[in-house]
Structure formats: C-alpha cells, structure tokens
Amino acid sequence: MKKITTTLKEPLKYLALNRGSLVLVTDTEEASYRDIGTFMAIGVDGTRVGSVSSGCIEDDIATHAEEAIVTGQTQILRYGLGSPFFDLRLPCGGGLSIVVIPNPDETVLARALHKTSDRIPATLSFDFLTGEIDLVNETLLVVNASSMETFKVTLLPDQVVYVFGQGAEARSFAQLSSAAGYQVRLFTKEENIENILGVKHIRITDFDEFKFPEADPWTAICLFFHDHENEAKILSNYLGSLAALIGVQGSQKSRGTLLMELQRLGVSKTHIDKLSHKFGLIPKCRDPQTLAISVLAHVATAFDGHRVV
C-alpha cells in the first residue's frame, strides 16, 4: 500500500476554469522524470499546463487529447517499456502509463482546490472507464493503478515557508524560496524593507504581543537572526506543531543558550527535539546566497519527507 500525493495543482486550476483534457501519470517503470500522480492539462485551444515527461511525448499526448475531446472517451496510453509506439521512446529508458480524461468535471476540481486552500488534503478518485472524477474522504491510496479501474490522488496544501529574521540572510532566503515556487511569509522587525517578488512581508513590532500563524506538515519554520533574544519566544509557538522543518541560524554556542532558554520557558524535551540539529545542507556558509541555497535544499528535503499524508 502506498499513498500517491502531489502539491502540483496548476493543471487542475486551469481545467477548473477552461475546457480541455486532464492528463495523469498512473504508472512508471524503472527510470522516470515524473512521479505517479503527476498532472498535465491540455486545453481545447492547445494550451498546455504542466508536463509528464522531459518533453519527449507531450506532442503525441496532445494529439490523443484532441481525439478524446472529439470522442468523449478516456484514452489509456503507454510510452517507453511495454509501449506499442515503437517510434516514441523515453530517453530515460523507462516506461510510463498515461490516462487522458476529456472535459473533467470542473466543479469537482474546484471543490478539491478550495479544500486544499483551507490547508486540508483533498483526495480525487478517477474512474478510467467512465472518465468520472469524485472528491472522496480518504487518503489511503493503492499503487499499481494501471491494472485498476479507479485511481486516487491526494492533493496536498501548498508548501509554505515562514521566514523570521532580518538582514541579508533572511531576505536572500525568502527571495530564493519564492523563486523555487514556495509560498513565503517574511516576519521581520525591519522597517521599509524592500519588496521581494512573491514574498508577503509581516512586520513584528512586539514579539510578546504578536499572534503567530499556525504551522502544519506543509510548513517550514526558518529563523535568521544575528541577535537571538526573540528566538525562544518564536520557537515556543512552533516546537509543538507538525511543521516539516524548524531550523535556526547560529553557532553551537548560541544554540546551547537557546536550548536553555527554551527549557526555562517550559518547553518539553520532546518538543525541543523537534528543532533541527543542523540548519542547511552545506556546512559553515559564509555568505547569504550560499546559506540560502543550503537551507532551501534542507527545506526541500524536509518537505519531500512530508509528501505522504
């Protein structure tokens, strides 16, 4: 048993508003550039949102999507290993099973997307015989869907990064995280901070009075402070949460002081152990850009571990 999940919902957003075909990866064999459960949308006007390979089969899939719109019938395709299309081989050498569903129910897609916007996973069930899509109340998903009549994928809420801090390190990390596609919230005491594309700024004037937003398994908490006086206050709000990662910039000495302050505030050892022992995958970064890359890689790794609901 395995759970099939995805955070990549742009194709569904497109088809919730436009006519077209939904393309879904239902099985992979050996090497593959995409996971099972990956979506792609192909509009009736030829618009493409997302991809299911490195670009080697999308044109052929688009042709089948056009046929599906005309016939109203679901198309089940196989590429690479085990495929009848001998002139279309996958460079990775693997095999890929694809289902093309014409005109998926936009109401069901919209309901699922609305659910994830409320930070709740939403499971879609696909019937390959009828092309029907339903929103179901479950998250346990069975693999080997290529041999089944139905297939289920759980849509996860968007991954969010809460950045607390100030200075070039916090800004560089927020900017890079946004460019990587994460939702980013930058909480800072700084005034007149420059706007960063895709980053929402929240100014904190009093950490004692501030109402900290909740964190769920699709949230990472990252602290970048040179003065460490408010770190324990911030962390005491999150160490008992389900956040995917909680990490703090600083030396071993400052970490020791932080741990003592958390104990003084009454944070349990179990919760303190939630604090990551390292912050970033590259040791001893000496500039904001390298630190941002290092921590972003750490965040991506943590989120990958939380893809299973």
Order of alpha helices (4+ residues) and beta strands (2+ residues): beta-alpha-beta-beta-beta-alpha-beta-beta-alpha-beta-beta-beta-beta-alpha-beta-beta-beta-alpha-beta-alpha-alpha-alpha
